[in-house]
Amino acid sequence: MKEILLLEDMGPIWDSFVEREKEIGDIKLHSAYQVSDAMDLFRMNKNSINWLVVDLNVPVVGLKRDEIDKSDSGRIAGWIWLENYVFPQNPEFKKRTIIFSAHIKELESYIDLTKITIEGVIIMPKANHTVSLVIQKINSIS
């Protein structure tokens, strides 16, 4: 069973992951609505979490003022959390992170996507992918 920390503020996406957890039982979710929730869940469960699935555009609660300013009005808040709080102390999570978001262009304005994908981060735009495809990707790697 894969344990996934899901940082997502959209109900239908969250519901799809919860349905998958209940119906098939191949995942266990740690669901975060905003950055502060993700910070707490990651700190408490990082030894059991296998994957991070992160929406970029989430509430900025938990970020510092300068981080909020970098977040493009919250449109890349999920990345700011990863960049400042997860990857510096836990670089192994770069190979276990999927950016599942409709705001890839905003991230591209902030960072070279080639660099982060070379380091292992997987980018799956919501326009082209479903929750089932995200789970398939996780299962195909681990």
Secondary structure, 3 states (H helix, E strand, C coil): CEEEEEECCCHHHHHHHHHHHHHCCCEEEEEECCHHHHHHHHHHHCCCCCEEEECCCCCCCCCCHHHHHHCCCCCCHHHHHHHHHHCCCCHHHHHHEEEEECCHHHHHHHCCHHHHHHCCCEEEECCCCCHHHHHHHHHHHC
